[in-house]
Amino acid sequence: MKLFATKRFYYSIIVLTIGFVASYFFPALFVPVKLAFFAFLVLFFADFMLLFITRGELTCDRELPERFSNGDDNAVVLKINNSYSFDLQVTALDELPPQFQIRDLTIRLTASKGGSRMASYSVRPTERGEYDFGNTNLLAASKIGLINRRFIVNHPQTVKVYPSFLHLRKYELMAFSQQQSIEGQRKLRKIGHSMEFDHIKEYTPGDDPRHLNWQASARRGHLMINHYIDEKSQPIYNVIDKSRPMKMPFEGMTLLDYAINASLAISDIALKKGDRAGLVTFQHKPDTIVPAQKGTKQMYVLMESLYHEKTAFTEHNFGMLYAQITAKIASRSLLLLYTNFESLYSLERQLKYLKLLNRKHLVLVIIFRNTELDGLITKDAGDLREVYHQAIAQNMLNEKFAILQLLRQHGILSLYTTPQSLTADVVNKYLELKSRRAI
């Protein structure tokens, strides 16, 4: 059905009904109410003629970005076109993907005759995947405003939600505005055995004869030698745990989603600083591995790999992770390990594998701080039950500190941060390690 009555229609009916009832007790009111009723009928048919008989229609174009950024506000634009010869009051009802669970998104605007009007709203996805938009329902009303004519614009669209990429620029600016002298921002010239070529020059006594360039020597008629610079391109791997502890939700997103967003941001910064970025994911068995590479194409490879990652309800297996990294990653690398140990016992079970990894690589274990526990501990206890809850929460927090202490005792770097601050803290830690030349 394309015709819908407005609130003004129902209010008019209510007023006329009350008038006719009142005229039963006050006969002098009958004629004015009767005239008002006929005026209402005339306005109703005039409204109907304007909307349904007069030539014209409403159309709508929905403009969506190529992809959505997970956990961020993404803009959706509606362009409404009015081909009627008069202005219309338009109510737009857009059918959003079921993941948002929003059924009452309403946009009201005035569409000028023969013109178009832009309207926008924002949505915040909290999980990766495909999001299907449905139709756009447009309710058009004239200035009389007794009825609406519905136009259904059939334009289903699908948008893929990728790990957060909208904030990459913000963290990039933060990284490159640091005042420290980061390795890679200047070249340290020396004759060495690194793999990064610098230039060719004449041989002088003391130069390493293993670097003689025989082709250049033959062309010049005297000895020429290759000079190299210190290798500045370091492999950086984001190692993401996808087991059951990473399913824990915070503000609508899981720890896995926060880890994926942070890994995308740190990979972008590492690539722009000349390092090589790679990816390893695991749970009870080895999963995705993307070798560390340089170049802009690597970001697209990482983004496509991270888009499909899902959390599993299994235990993490660091033994399998160690075997996978040992077999696939030969050179010393920085391993940013996103995981979550809830008890000291769970860490002790995996500690021997972390120590083995830390011998060959630089391991940074990233553990999440439970902000719900912080709020519970600082809250005033109202009864004995809440006192017990606070005692349990304090015990769990002490367990986290014991985990961090145990990692430090064995020389393993750690980062204790909240999910909301994860990306900024990881970026700062990476910059700190670069400035210390620890990588």
Secondary structure, DSSP 8 states (H G I E B T S, - for coil): --EEE-HHHHHHHHHHHHHHHHHHH-GGGHHHHHHHHHHHHHHHHHHHIIIIISS--EEEEEE--SEEETTS-EEEEEEEEE-SSS-EEEEEEE---GGG-----EEEEEE-TT-EEEEEEEE---S-EEEEE--EEEEEE-SS-SEEEEEEE---EEEEEES--TTHHHHHHHHHT--S--TTSS--B---S-SEEEEEEE--TTS-GGGB-HHHHHHHTS-EEEEEE-----EEEEEEE-SGGGG-EETTEEHHHHHHHHHHHHHHHHHHTT-EEEEEEESSSEEEEEEEE-STHHHHHHHHHHHT----SS---HHHHHHHHHHH--S--EEEEE----SHHHHHHHHHHHHHHHHHSEEEEEEE--HHHHHHHHS---SHHHHHHHHHHHHHHHHHHHHHHHHHHTT-EEEEE-TTTHHHHHHHHHHHHHHTT--
